[in-house]
Amino acid sequence: MNGTFVYHHLKIAPVFYRDVVSGKKKFEIRVNDRNFLEGDHLILQEFENGKYTGNEIEVLITYIPNFQLLDDYVVMGIEPVEGPSKLPQEIEVSEYLEEAE
């Protein structure tokens, strides 16, 4: 780890979100389109039926193995930085996209 890190905001399905929150799921497998690095933080935002639920958890990338996976996928070891949180309101995808523009 180099002392600097990035926050990556990612969607996560409810079944996987629950497993991260419970501590059962200690890894993420993703397309490495963001150049994930050990020490970066993931903000995993629960996403269901086309909208964000408002539930999110921040995790730290603790380990990335040094081997090539197919189609530029990456396996990341993760651990929670803090417990899950609930955003003040549910966000419709269309509203989120409008805010991003």
Phi, psi and omega in degrees: 000140189256007178092343175244150180212167182238148171265127177246121178267121185229143173286149175214137180291150183306318182298320179283324177302312180301320180291326175292313181299321181286345182092358181290321182260116185243024181209160171230141173241120184219160167293133182273063180268005182236007182054055179302141179227151172303137182097342175290162179246141173251131170259101183272114185251118181299132185227122183214138178054042175079011178212159175283138182277342185100348177274135177209158176218140177263130178231155178259135173281112184262339185202135171229114181295152183262067173214152184280132173252161178295149173055034176061030174280157178224143173257131181233125170286136183227156171214143181298139174276323177206177181290173180293156177228164178240125177291157184301335182207159173286146182242121174289144181303317181299322178293318180299315180294322178296319179295328183286338183282000000 
